[in-house]
Amino acid sequence: MDKSILKSIADTFNDSVYVYNGDQIQSQFSRLKNAFSGIDRLQINYACKALSNISILGLMNSMGTGLDTVSVQEVQLGIKAGFDPKKIIFTPNGVSMEEIEEVASLGVQINIDNLSVLEQFGSKHPKIPVCIRINPHVMAGGNSNISVGHIDSKFGISIHQIPHIIRIVENTKMRINGVHMHTGSDILDIEVFLHAAEILFDTALKFKNLDFIDFGSGFKVPYTDNDIETNIEELGEKLTKRFNEFCDNYGKKLNLAFEPGKFLVSQAGYFLTRVNSIKQTTSTVFAQVNSGFNHLIRPMFYGSHHDIINISNPKGKERFYTVVGYICETDTFGSNRKIAEINEGDILMFKNAGAYCFTMSSNYNSRFRPAEVLWHNNRAHTIRKQETLDDLISNQILIDFSEKVEIN
Ligand SMILES: *Cc1c(COP(=O)(O)O)cnc(C)c1O
């Protein structure tokens, strides 16, 4: 996105701000759609835990995506943003039966990943069709935190437990209308993905009334200029062929669903923050920004890389900096980074700040969470205002301490 536009947006806020480029979200969506243009019934459900501002959800709805949700609150946000509940899928893990029932009553597709829940839900609501989340036990994903397909993962029903699923379905007379997998984030190896897909096809053959097969997500996006990414086009070509063969074999045209989060929004997001001070120690030059892991926790939480660019001095001579925040804990955004010379007051731009950035922000250190801006139709729209002290205290209650008590 144009640096001068970002700079002018940063200048209008006196605190850190997230900016999302709607055009980039749209082009990622088109890219995915085009890669799977050989599929008659393609359903792309945006995994909204990546970035859940209701204007982002509204944009997704206007483009024609469905929604992948993990909490009843995400479902409610989606409905508020205009989604038809029929285009929402609920893929929770470890939530209460009441929550699942509440979401089902809204007309949302339920996806169950636990045998005990399947049995309880099927016994009580045999008329509501459900999707089952399978764990194919394929090791995939960028690191052990985000890889969720391994044998000891808490996600999904083990592929070895299919006989038990079938027993529950027979006993309860419930209907399974979809099979699903999601094996982790940052999957690079298409062959691994296709291998997991074959396991899902084998599973699908065991259920005669399916409407869809959901291949989850986990597409890797590039984090630096020369970084590798999932080859969506190649995956599209190979999976389309296999999926269409499968449908012929199954005897019915099924929907092919995906639920990308990161792929749609990661690169469209820019986090902008101001440099408060430059501090030199015996070994390091620190650039201290007006932010911390209260705003962007991925580098500290996952060791994630975000490119950092000085948009106030883009042509400046490059020097080495360690970029840190203002939180009273170690909060390093990037160590020993080559960045165009930084002066106090400059605006730094963090790339790949669309997915799992704002949604993981907090009020730690009693700081305000950042504002959010959507660039749409060549205009900057504020889609979340900056917080104020009222937001911090709105749910807090100061009780009366005027009554004297003796403290021994
Ligand atoms: C988080 C999540 C996704 C999205 O994963 P990305 O790596 O952001 O694409 C998809 N499906 C489920 C079930 C998820 O929990």
The ligand as an SDF file (V2000), in Angstrom:
LIG
                    3D

 15 15  0  0  0  0  0  0  0  0999 V2000
   -7.8000  -20.5050   12.8250 C   0  0  0  0  0  0  0  0  0  0  0  0
   -8.5680  -21.4000   11.9680 C   0  0  0  0  0  0  0  0  0  0  0  0
   -8.5450  -21.2250   10.5690 C   0  0  0  0  0  0  0  0  0  0  0  0
   -7.7210  -20.1700    9.8770 C   0  0  0  0  0  0  0  0  0  0  0  0
   -6.3740  -20.4890    9.8230 O   0  0  0  0  0  0  0  0  0  0  0  0
   -5.3580  -19.5410    9.0100 P   0  0  0  0  0  0  0  0  0  0  0  0
   -4.0260  -20.1300    9.2190 O   0  0  0  0  0  0  0  0  0  0  0  0
   -5.4880  -18.1680    9.5710 O   0  0  0  0  0  0  0  0  0  0  0  0
   -5.7920  -19.5540    7.5870 O   0  0  0  0  0  0  0  0  0  0  0  0
   -9.3350  -22.0780    9.8310 C   0  0  0  0  0  0  0  0  0  0  0  0
  -10.0750  -23.0420   10.4070 N   0  0  0  0  0  0  0  0  0  0  0  0
  -10.1180  -23.2370   11.7330 C   0  0  0  0  0  0  0  0  0  0  0  0
  -10.9790  -24.3040   12.3110 C   0  0  0  0  0  0  0  0  0  0  0  0
   -9.3620  -22.4310   12.5510 C   0  0  0  0  0  0  0  0  0  0  0  0
   -9.3930  -22.6360   13.8740 O   0  0  0  0  0  0  0  0  0  0  0  0
  1  2  1  0
  2  3  1  0
  2 14  2  0
  3  4  1  0
  3 10  2  0
  4  5  1  0
  5  6  1  0
  6  7  2  0
  6  8  1  0
  6  9  1  0
 10 11  1  0
 11 12  2  0
 12 13  1  0
 12 14  1  0
 14 15  1  0
M  END
$$$$
